[in-house]
Amino acid sequence: MEDLMFHSLKELELQQSDYSTYITSLKEIYADMDRKYIEAVAYYIMDCTGCLDSCCLTRFYHHTIIEYLYLLEGFNSLAIDKRTEIRQRAVEVCEKTVDSEGKGTPIRIMCPLNIDGLCTIYEYRPMICRMHGIPHELRKPGCSPVKSPGCNTFLKIFEEKDYYPFDRTSFYLNMAQLEKRLRQSIGIVEKFKMTVAEMLL
Ligand code: SF4
């Protein structure tokens, strides 16, 4: 797939004021999911601090231009030497990933934005980084809810605990609607699918 890459709002023909409006909506969606996630974590009495199976080792793909732009905003707010270091890490992540794919051996490799166990752009992190780890469900109209388990570490610790309802449906729907509005305004129809490392190159 050919990557969809932008480096500036100008390239996207997106006015700063329109961008700010979209980002305000994105922050509201993030705030909703953060609230619900905190409730669930409080129920399980779960603490990810020091987890050796960090979800930042997982190769997530991200699919929205709006989250890409916001992540880059976070990245660009970092000091220049930090950005240089992270870009170098992103290059290494991409190279090692291509290499492992060539050998047919899957690898788990740390996200280039994670330094010393902490996300350097925490406030700007994408949706999946905000909701990963706990059991959840998705509801499609006319279908039974599809439930998914938590991460491996969650399963080991909380296997016996009753499920705390965590429905991702409205978050996905709201995100899809926001993305649709943005895409319509800038006239982009191509699919977007990138890891964080790819976004940073
Ligand atoms: S963006 Fe941040 S939270 Fe998400 S995987 Fe990278 S370091 Fe982890």
Residues whose N, C-alpha, C, O or C-beta is under 5 A from the ligand:
A	BS01	SF4	C55 C56 C111 L113 N114 C119 R125 C129 V196
